[in-house]
Amino acid sequence: MGTIFGWPSLAQVGDSTVIAAVGSDDSLLLFWQPIGSQQWNPEQVTGPGLTFSVPSLAQVGNSTVIAAQGLGNSLQFYWQPIGSQQWNPEQVAGPGTTFSSPSLAQVGNSTVIAAQGPETSLMFYWQPIGAQQWNTEQVAGPGTTFSGPSVAQVGDSTVIIAMLPDNSLVFYWQPIGSEQWNLEQVAGPGTTFSGPSVAQVGDSTVIAAPGPDKSLLQYWQPIGSQQWNSEQVAGPGTTFSSPSVAQVGDATVIAAAAPDRSLLFWWQPIGSQQWNPEQVAGPGTTFSSPSVAQVGDATVIAAQGPDKSLLQYWQPIGSQQWNPEQVTGSGL
């Protein structure tokens, strides 16, 4: 389990930091570290030749769950009860259904997955915790979805964001228990240039996306409002990957790669208008889009490093010091 390929996915599961990534042989790998420990523990979720997209990782109920694109453009799902060593595979959707990296979250009492479907449609799958049946919905028809989507629970709704063919940014929301998807335009044509990231921060929906000329933009909307507000987080020439957004403590945080393959981080206290930039790692360190989350009392970021290594960076909330760790490979 020496090297990885592509963008890792990071989350807190139980009392551990967990990271999922594709191995160099198209296997699916998981690495976990108890909070406070210095030891990374590797697991192979699937064997070689079975995983063909960036995975999406979350805690759902009392399990670690992962979704990824499988053989023949299928959608695959893997779950493991916390404390178990057994991975359980399920096929969410068969061959010819899935044409992007999926995005996975817990919404209410269900696992939900969003992915680009055939003919650039937007598909949504959900399964009540403890059930064995996956339910399928088409959120948007052919010709609508030109990025991997991002899904989250915000308030009492499932929300999905994606990029349209004219580089606009759209938002879909569905109240938990409803069958109706509602569409909103977040930003018009020519504003969005890669996959966006969505999260609930405080009482708002928050979206991060690369803007024109490789700038970094944030959009936010108070829950229950119909008004989208936009901010420039970083100017032209700053953002060379899809960003990752999360709430950490009482702040919005965003991580992205810079043009010299450094790793950058921005944070903004909830209610503030000031973005604060930090360099997490210097030039030549970052070779994928990063993944950011709160784990315990720290901000944690995972990214692919040099030579297909997997690197983690952590910073206690309130600290100014970033601490690097090599999870696997030979990057540091």
FISE-481744 format. One record per residue (C-alpha): residue number from 0; residue in three letters; chain; x, z, y. Coordinates in steps of 0.25 Angstrom, whole numbers, plus 5000, padded with zeros to 4 digits. Each point is the difference from the previous one (the first is absolute). Layout:
REM FISE-481744
+-----+------+-----+------+------+------+
| seq | type | mol |   px |   pz |   py |
+-----+------+-----+------+------+------+
| NUM |  ALA |   A |    X |    Z |    Y |
...
+-----+------+-----+------+------+------+
//
This chain:
REM FISE-481744
+-----+------+-----+------+------+------+
| seq | type | mol |   px |   pz |   py |
+-----+------+-----+------+------+------+
|   0 |  MET |   A | 5000 | 5000 | 5000 |
|   1 |  GLY |   A | 5011 | 4997 | 5009 |
|   2 |  THR |   A | 4994 | 4990 | 5010 |
|   3 |  ILE |   A | 4987 | 4996 | 5007 |
|   4 |  PHE |   A | 4994 | 4988 | 5006 |
|   5 |  GLY |   A | 4992 | 5000 | 5012 |
|   6 |  TRP |   A | 4992 | 5010 | 5008 |
|   7 |  PRO |   A | 4998 | 5014 | 4994 |
|   8 |  SER |   A | 4987 | 5008 | 5002 |
|   9 |  LEU |   A | 5001 | 5015 | 5003 |
|  10 |  ALA |   A | 4990 | 5012 | 4999 |
|  11 |  GLN |   A | 4999 | 5015 | 4998 |
|  12 |  VAL |   A | 4994 | 5002 | 4986 |
|  13 |  GLY |   A | 4998 | 5015 | 4997 |
|  14 |  ASP |   A | 5013 | 5007 | 5004 |
|  15 |  SER |   A | 5009 | 4988 | 4999 |
|  16 |  THR |   A | 5005 | 4988 | 5008 |
|  17 |  VAL |   A | 4997 | 4988 | 4991 |
|  18 |  ILE |   A | 5004 | 4985 | 5002 |
|  19 |  ALA |   A | 4996 | 4988 | 4993 |
|  20 |  ALA |   A | 5008 | 4987 | 5000 |
|  21 |  VAL |   A | 5002 | 4987 | 4992 |
|  22 |  GLY |   A | 5012 | 4999 | 4992 |
|  23 |  SER |   A | 5010 | 4989 | 5000 |
|  24 |  ASP |   A | 4994 | 4995 | 4987 |
|  25 |  ASP |   A | 4985 | 5000 | 5005 |
|  26 |  SER |   A | 4998 | 5014 | 4994 |
|  27 |  LEU |   A | 4993 | 5011 | 5007 |
|  28 |  LEU |   A | 5008 | 5012 | 5003 |
|  29 |  LEU |   A | 4996 | 5014 | 5005 |
|  30 |  PHE |   A | 5009 | 5011 | 5006 |
|  31 |  TRP |   A | 4996 | 5014 | 5003 |
|  32 |  GLN |   A | 5006 | 5012 | 5006 |
|  33 |  PRO |   A | 4994 | 5014 | 5001 |
|  34 |  ILE |   A | 5000 | 5005 | 5015 |
|  35 |  GLY |   A | 5012 | 5008 | 5003 |
|  36 |  SER |   A | 5008 | 4993 | 4988 |
|  37 |  GLN |   A | 5012 | 4991 | 5001 |
|  38 |  GLN |   A | 4997 | 4994 | 4986 |
|  39 |  TRP |   A | 4993 | 4986 | 4999 |
|  40 |  ASN |   A | 4993 | 4998 | 4987 |
|  41 |  PRO |   A | 4998 | 4985 | 4995 |
|  42 |  GLU |   A | 4989 | 4995 | 4992 |
|  43 |  GLN |   A | 4996 | 4986 | 4995 |
|  44 |  VAL |   A | 4986 | 4997 | 5002 |
|  45 |  THR |   A | 5000 | 4986 | 4994 |
|  46 |  GLY |   A | 5010 | 4991 | 4993 |
|  47 |  PRO |   A | 5007 | 4988 | 5005 |
|  48 |  GLY |   A | 4992 | 4988 | 5004 |
|  49 |  LEU |   A | 4987 | 5007 | 5003 |
|  50 |  THR |   A | 5000 | 5003 | 5015 |
|  51 |  PHE |   A | 5000 | 4989 | 5011 |
|  52 |  SER |   A | 4997 | 5007 | 5013 |
|  53 |  VAL |   A | 5003 | 5012 | 5009 |
|  54 |  PRO |   A | 4993 | 5011 | 4993 |
|  55 |  SER |   A | 4991 | 5010 | 5007 |
|  56 |  LEU |   A | 5000 | 5015 | 4997 |
|  57 |  ALA |   A | 4991 | 5012 | 5003 |
|  58 |  GLN |   A | 4995 | 5013 | 4995 |
|  59 |  VAL |   A | 4986 | 4998 | 4995 |
|  60 |  GLY |   A | 4993 | 5013 | 4995 |
|  61 |  ASN |   A | 5010 | 5007 | 4991 |
|  62 |  SER |   A | 5008 | 4987 | 4997 |
|  63 |  THR |   A | 5011 | 4991 | 5005 |
|  64 |  VAL |   A | 4994 | 4986 | 5000 |
|  65 |  ILE |   A | 5007 | 4986 | 5003 |
|  66 |  ALA |   A | 4994 | 4986 | 5002 |
|  67 |  ALA |   A | 5008 | 4987 | 4999 |
|  68 |  GLN |   A | 4999 | 4986 | 4998 |
|  69 |  GLY |   A | 5002 | 4996 | 4985 |
|  70 |  LEU |   A | 5002 | 4988 | 4991 |
|  71 |  GLY |   A | 4992 | 4988 | 5004 |
|  72 |  ASN |   A | 4996 | 5006 | 5013 |
|  73 |  SER |   A | 4992 | 5011 | 4994 |
|  74 |  LEU |   A | 4998 | 5014 | 5006 |
|  75 |  GLN |   A | 5006 | 5011 | 4992 |
|  76 |  PHE |   A | 4998 | 5015 | 5002 |
|  77 |  TYR |   A | 5008 | 5012 | 4994 |
|  78 |  TRP |   A | 4996 | 5015 | 5000 |
|  79 |  GLN |   A | 5007 | 5012 | 4995 |
|  80 |  PRO |   A | 4994 | 5014 | 5001 |
|  81 |  ILE |   A | 5010 | 5010 | 5008 |
|  82 |  GLY |   A | 5009 | 5007 | 4991 |
|  83 |  SER |   A | 4998 | 4989 | 4989 |
|  84 |  GLN |   A | 5011 | 4990 | 4995 |
|  85 |  GLN |   A | 4990 | 4990 | 4995 |
|  86 |  TRP |   A | 4996 | 4988 | 5008 |
|  87 |  ASN |   A | 4986 | 4994 | 4998 |
|  88 |  PRO |   A | 4998 | 4985 | 5003 |
|  89 |  GLU |   A | 4987 | 4993 | 5004 |
|  90 |  GLN |   A | 4997 | 4986 | 5005 |
|  91 |  VAL |   A | 4992 | 5000 | 5012 |
|  92 |  ALA |   A | 4998 | 4985 | 5001 |
|  93 |  GLY |   A | 5005 | 4988 | 4991 |
|  94 |  PRO |   A | 5009 | 4989 | 5002 |
|  95 |  GLY |   A | 4998 | 4991 | 5013 |
|  96 |  THR |   A | 4994 | 5011 | 5008 |
|  97 |  THR |   A | 5011 | 5006 | 5008 |
|  98 |  PHE |   A | 5009 | 4993 | 5010 |
|  99 |  SER |   A | 5007 | 5011 | 5008 |
| 100 |  SER |   A | 5005 | 5014 | 4998 |
| 101 |  PRO |   A | 4989 | 5010 | 4999 |
| 102 |  SER |   A | 4997 | 5012 | 5008 |
| 103 |  LEU |   A | 4994 | 5012 | 4994 |
| 104 |  ALA |   A | 4994 | 5014 | 5005 |
| 105 |  GLN |   A | 4991 | 5011 | 4996 |
| 106 |  VAL |   A | 4987 | 4998 | 5008 |
| 107 |  GLY |   A | 4989 | 5011 | 4997 |
| 108 |  ASN |   A | 5000 | 5002 | 4985 |
| 109 |  SER |   A | 5005 | 4986 | 4996 |
| 110 |  THR |   A | 5013 | 4992 | 4999 |
| 111 |  VAL |   A | 4999 | 4988 | 5009 |
| 112 |  ILE |   A | 5009 | 4988 | 5000 |
| 113 |  ALA |   A | 5000 | 4988 | 5010 |
| 114 |  ALA |   A | 5007 | 4987 | 4997 |
| 115 |  GLN |   A | 5001 | 4985 | 5004 |
| 116 |  GLY |   A | 4991 | 4992 | 4990 |
| 117 |  PRO |   A | 4999 | 4986 | 4997 |
| 118 |  GLU |   A | 5000 | 4990 | 5011 |
| 119 |  THR |   A | 5004 | 5010 | 5010 |
| 120 |  SER |   A | 4988 | 5009 | 4998 |
| 121 |  LEU |   A | 5000 | 5015 | 5001 |
| 122 |  MET |   A | 4996 | 5008 | 4988 |
| 123 |  PHE |   A | 4997 | 5015 | 4998 |
| 124 |  TYR |   A | 5000 | 5008 | 4987 |
| 125 |  TRP |   A | 4995 | 5014 | 4998 |
| 126 |  GLN |   A | 4999 | 5010 | 4989 |
| 127 |  PRO |   A | 4994 | 5014 | 5000 |
| 128 |  ILE |   A | 5010 | 5011 | 4996 |
| 129 |  GLY |   A | 4999 | 5002 | 4985 |
| 130 |  ALA |   A | 4993 | 4986 | 4998 |
| 131 |  GLN |   A | 5005 | 4989 | 4992 |
| 132 |  GLN |   A | 4992 | 4989 | 5007 |
| 133 |  TRP |   A | 5006 | 4992 | 5012 |
| 134 |  ASN |   A | 4990 | 4995 | 5010 |
| 135 |  THR |   A | 5003 | 4987 | 5008 |
| 136 |  GLU |   A | 4995 | 4996 | 5014 |
| 137 |  GLN |   A | 5004 | 4988 | 5008 |
| 138 |  VAL |   A | 5003 | 5005 | 5014 |
| 139 |  ALA |   A | 5002 | 4986 | 5007 |
| 140 |  GLY |   A | 4999 | 4986 | 4994 |
| 141 |  PRO |   A | 5010 | 4989 | 4999 |
| 142 |  GLY |   A | 5010 | 4997 | 5011 |
| 143 |  THR |   A | 4999 | 5013 | 5006 |
| 144 |  THR |   A | 5012 | 5009 | 4996 |
| 145 |  PHE |   A | 5015 | 4996 | 5003 |
| 146 |  SER |   A | 5007 | 5013 | 4997 |
| 147 |  GLY |   A | 5000 | 5011 | 4990 |
| 148 |  PRO |   A | 4989 | 5009 | 5005 |
| 149 |  SER |   A | 5001 | 5015 | 5002 |
| 150 |  VAL |   A | 4989 | 5010 | 4996 |
| 151 |  ALA |   A | 4998 | 5015 | 5003 |
| 152 |  GLN |   A | 4989 | 5010 | 5002 |
| 153 |  VAL |   A | 4997 | 5003 | 5015 |
| 154 |  GLY |   A | 4989 | 5010 | 5002 |
| 155 |  ASP |   A | 4989 | 4997 | 4990 |
| 156 |  SER |   A | 5003 | 4985 | 4999 |
| 157 |  THR |   A | 5009 | 4991 | 4992 |
| 158 |  VAL |   A | 5008 | 4991 | 5010 |
| 159 |  ILE |   A | 5008 | 4988 | 4997 |
| 160 |  ILE |   A | 5008 | 4992 | 5010 |
| 161 |  ALA |   A | 5006 | 4986 | 4998 |
| 162 |  MET |   A | 5006 | 4988 | 5008 |
| 163 |  LEU |   A | 4991 | 4987 | 5002 |
| 164 |  PRO |   A | 5006 | 4986 | 4999 |
| 165 |  ASP |   A | 5001 | 4999 | 5015 |
| 166 |  ASN |   A | 5009 | 5013 | 5000 |
| 167 |  SER |   A | 4988 | 5008 | 5005 |
| 168 |  LEU |   A | 4998 | 5014 | 4995 |
| 169 |  VAL |   A | 4987 | 5004 | 4993 |
| 170 |  PHE |   A | 4994 | 5014 | 4996 |
| 171 |  TYR |   A | 4989 | 5002 | 4989 |
| 172 |  TRP |   A | 4993 | 5013 | 4998 |
| 173 |  GLN |   A | 4990 | 5005 | 4990 |
| 174 |  PRO |   A | 4993 | 5014 | 5000 |
| 175 |  ILE |   A | 5003 | 5007 | 4987 |
| 176 |  GLY |   A | 4988 | 4997 | 4991 |
| 177 |  SER |   A | 4996 | 4988 | 5008 |
| 178 |  GLU |   A | 5001 | 4985 | 4995 |
| 179 |  GLN |   A | 5001 | 4994 | 5013 |
| 180 |  TRP |   A | 5013 | 4996 | 5006 |
| 181 |  ASN |   A | 5001 | 4999 | 5015 |
| 182 |  LEU |   A | 5010 | 4991 | 5008 |
| 183 |  GLU |   A | 5007 | 5003 | 5013 |
| 184 |  GLN |   A | 5011 | 4992 | 5007 |
| 185 |  VAL |   A | 5012 | 5009 | 5004 |
| 186 |  ALA |   A | 5009 | 4990 | 5007 |
| 187 |  GLY |   A | 4998 | 4985 | 5003 |
| 188 |  PRO |   A | 5007 | 4988 | 4995 |
| 189 |  GLY |   A | 5015 | 5000 | 5001 |
| 190 |  THR |   A | 5002 | 5015 | 5000 |
| 191 |  THR |   A | 5004 | 5003 | 4986 |
| 192 |  PHE |   A | 5011 | 4995 | 4992 |
| 193 |  SER |   A | 5001 | 5007 | 4986 |
| 194 |  GLY |   A | 4992 | 5010 | 4992 |
| 195 |  PRO |   A | 4995 | 5012 | 5008 |
| 196 |  SER |   A | 4999 | 5015 | 4996 |
| 197 |  VAL |   A | 4988 | 5009 | 5002 |
| 198 |  ALA |   A | 4998 | 5015 | 5000 |
| 199 |  GLN |   A | 4992 | 5011 | 5005 |
| 200 |  VAL |   A | 5007 | 5008 | 5011 |
| 201 |  GLY |   A | 4992 | 5012 | 5006 |
| 202 |  ASP |   A | 4986 | 4995 | 5003 |
| 203 |  SER |   A | 5004 | 4985 | 5001 |
| 204 |  THR |   A | 5003 | 4988 | 4992 |
| 205 |  VAL |   A | 5014 | 4995 | 5003 |
| 206 |  ILE |   A | 5006 | 4987 | 4996 |
| 207 |  ALA |   A | 5015 | 4995 | 5002 |
| 208 |  ALA |   A | 5003 | 4985 | 4999 |
| 209 |  PRO |   A | 5012 | 4991 | 5005 |
| 210 |  GLY |   A | 4996 | 4993 | 5012 |
| 211 |  PRO |   A | 5005 | 4987 | 5007 |
| 212 |  ASP |   A | 5015 | 4998 | 5001 |
| 213 |  LYS |   A | 5002 | 5011 | 4990 |
| 214 |  SER |   A | 4995 | 5011 | 5008 |
| 215 |  LEU |   A | 4992 | 5012 | 4994 |
| 216 |  LEU |   A | 4986 | 5003 | 5004 |
| 217 |  GLN |   A | 4990 | 5012 | 4998 |
| 218 |  TYR |   A | 4985 | 4999 | 5000 |
| 219 |  TRP |   A | 4991 | 5012 | 5000 |
| 220 |  GLN |   A | 4986 | 5003 | 5000 |
| 221 |  PRO |   A | 4993 | 5014 | 5000 |
| 222 |  ILE |   A | 4991 | 5002 | 4988 |
| 223 |  GLY |   A | 4986 | 4995 | 5004 |
| 224 |  SER |   A | 5005 | 4992 | 5012 |
| 225 |  GLN |   A | 4999 | 4985 | 5001 |
| 226 |  GLN |   A | 5011 | 4998 | 5009 |
| 227 |  TRP |   A | 5014 | 4997 | 4995 |
| 228 |  ASN |   A | 5012 | 5004 | 5009 |
| 229 |  SER |   A | 5014 | 4993 | 4999 |
| 230 |  GLU |   A | 5014 | 5005 | 5003 |
| 231 |  GLN |   A | 5014 | 4994 | 4999 |
| 232 |  VAL |   A | 5008 | 5009 | 4992 |
| 233 |  ALA |   A | 5013 | 4992 | 5001 |
| 234 |  GLY |   A | 5003 | 4987 | 5008 |
| 235 |  PRO |   A | 5004 | 4986 | 4995 |
| 236 |  GLY |   A | 5011 | 4999 | 4990 |
| 237 |  THR |   A | 4999 | 5014 | 4994 |
| 238 |  THR |   A | 4992 | 4998 | 4987 |
| 239 |  PHE |   A | 5004 | 4992 | 4988 |
| 240 |  SER |   A | 4991 | 5006 | 4989 |
| 241 |  SER |   A | 4986 | 5004 | 4998 |
| 242 |  PRO |   A | 4998 | 5014 | 5006 |
| 243 |  SER |   A | 4995 | 5013 | 4993 |
| 244 |  VAL |   A | 4991 | 5010 | 5008 |
| 245 |  ALA |   A | 4996 | 5014 | 4996 |
| 246 |  GLN |   A | 4996 | 5013 | 5006 |
| 247 |  VAL |   A | 5012 | 5010 | 4999 |
| 248 |  GLY |   A | 4997 | 5014 | 5006 |
| 249 |  ASP |   A | 4993 | 4998 | 5013 |
| 250 |  ALA |   A | 5006 | 4986 | 5003 |
| 251 |  THR |   A | 4998 | 4985 | 4996 |
| 252 |  VAL |   A | 5013 | 4995 | 4994 |
| 253 |  ILE |   A | 5004 | 4986 | 4997 |
| 254 |  ALA |   A | 5012 | 4994 | 4993 |
| 255 |  ALA |   A | 5005 | 4986 | 4999 |
| 256 |  ALA |   A | 5013 | 4992 | 4998 |
| 257 |  ALA |   A | 5008 | 4995 | 5012 |
| 258 |  PRO |   A | 5007 | 4986 | 5001 |
| 259 |  ASP |   A | 5014 | 5006 | 4996 |
| 260 |  ARG |   A | 4993 | 5006 | 4988 |
| 261 |  SER |   A | 5000 | 5014 | 5006 |
| 262 |  LEU |   A | 4988 | 5009 | 4998 |
| 263 |  LEU |   A | 4992 | 5004 | 5012 |
| 264 |  PHE |   A | 4990 | 5011 | 5002 |
| 265 |  TRP |   A | 4990 | 5003 | 5011 |
| 266 |  TRP |   A | 4991 | 5012 | 5002 |
| 267 |  GLN |   A | 4990 | 5004 | 5010 |
| 268 |  PRO |   A | 4993 | 5013 | 5001 |
| 269 |  ILE |   A | 4985 | 4999 | 4998 |
| 270 |  GLY |   A | 4993 | 4998 | 5014 |
| 271 |  SER |   A | 5013 | 4996 | 5007 |
| 272 |  GLN |   A | 5004 | 4986 | 5005 |
| 273 |  GLN |   A | 5015 | 5001 | 4998 |
| 274 |  TRP |   A | 5007 | 4994 | 4988 |
| 275 |  ASN |   A | 5013 | 5006 | 4996 |
| 276 |  PRO |   A | 5010 | 4991 | 4993 |
| 277 |  GLU |   A | 5010 | 5005 | 4989 |
| 278 |  GLN |   A | 5010 | 4992 | 4992 |
| 279 |  VAL |   A | 4999 | 5006 | 4986 |
| 280 |  ALA |   A | 5011 | 4991 | 4994 |
| 281 |  GLY |   A | 5011 | 4991 | 5006 |
| 282 |  PRO |   A | 5002 | 4985 | 4998 |
| 283 |  GLY |   A | 5001 | 4994 | 4986 |
| 284 |  THR |   A | 4992 | 5011 | 4994 |
| 285 |  THR |   A | 4986 | 4995 | 4998 |
| 286 |  PHE |   A | 4995 | 4988 | 4992 |
| 287 |  SER |   A | 4985 | 5001 | 4999 |
| 288 |  SER |   A | 4988 | 5005 | 5007 |
| 289 |  PRO |   A | 5001 | 5016 | 5000 |
| 290 |  SER |   A | 4989 | 5009 | 4996 |
| 291 |  VAL |   A | 4997 | 5013 | 5007 |
| 292 |  ALA |   A | 4992 | 5013 | 4997 |
| 293 |  GLN |   A | 5000 | 5015 | 5002 |
| 294 |  VAL |   A | 5005 | 5007 | 4988 |
| 295 |  GLY |   A | 4999 | 5015 | 5002 |
| 296 |  ASP |   A | 5005 | 5004 | 5014 |
| 297 |  ALA |   A | 5009 | 4987 | 5001 |
| 298 |  THR |   A | 4999 | 4986 | 5004 |
| 299 |  VAL |   A | 5005 | 4991 | 4988 |
| 300 |  ILE |   A | 5003 | 4985 | 5000 |
| 301 |  ALA |   A | 5004 | 4992 | 4989 |
| 302 |  ALA |   A | 5007 | 4986 | 5001 |
| 303 |  GLN |   A | 5008 | 4990 | 4992 |
| 304 |  GLY |   A | 5015 | 5002 | 5003 |
| 305 |  PRO |   A | 5012 | 4991 | 4998 |
| 306 |  ASP |   A | 5002 | 4994 | 4986 |
| 307 |  LYS |   A | 4986 | 5003 | 4996 |
| 308 |  SER |   A | 5001 | 5015 | 5001 |
| 309 |  LEU |   A | 4989 | 5009 | 5003 |
| 310 |  LEU |   A | 5002 | 5009 | 5012 |
| 311 |  GLN |   A | 4992 | 5012 | 5005 |
| 312 |  TYR |   A | 5001 | 5007 | 5014 |
| 313 |  TRP |   A | 4993 | 5013 | 5004 |
| 314 |  GLN |   A | 4999 | 5008 | 5013 |
| 315 |  PRO |   A | 4994 | 5014 | 5001 |
| 316 |  ILE |   A | 4988 | 4999 | 5010 |
| 317 |  GLY |   A | 5006 | 5004 | 5013 |
| 318 |  SER |   A | 5014 | 4997 | 4996 |
| 319 |  GLN |   A | 5008 | 4988 | 5006 |
| 320 |  GLN |   A | 5009 | 4999 | 4988 |
| 321 |  TRP |   A | 4998 | 4989 | 4989 |
| 322 |  ASN |   A | 5005 | 5003 | 4987 |
| 323 |  PRO |   A | 5003 | 4988 | 4990 |
| 324 |  GLU |   A | 4999 | 5001 | 4985 |
| 325 |  GLN |   A | 5003 | 4989 | 4990 |
| 326 |  VAL |   A | 4989 | 5000 | 4990 |
| 327 |  THR |   A | 5006 | 4989 | 4991 |
| 328 |  GLY |   A | 5010 | 4989 | 5000 |
| 329 |  SER |   A | 5013 | 4999 | 5008 |
| 330 |  GLY |   A | 4996 | 4998 | 5014 |
| 331 |  LEU |   A | 5007 | 5012 | 5007 |
+-----+------+-----+------+------+------+
//
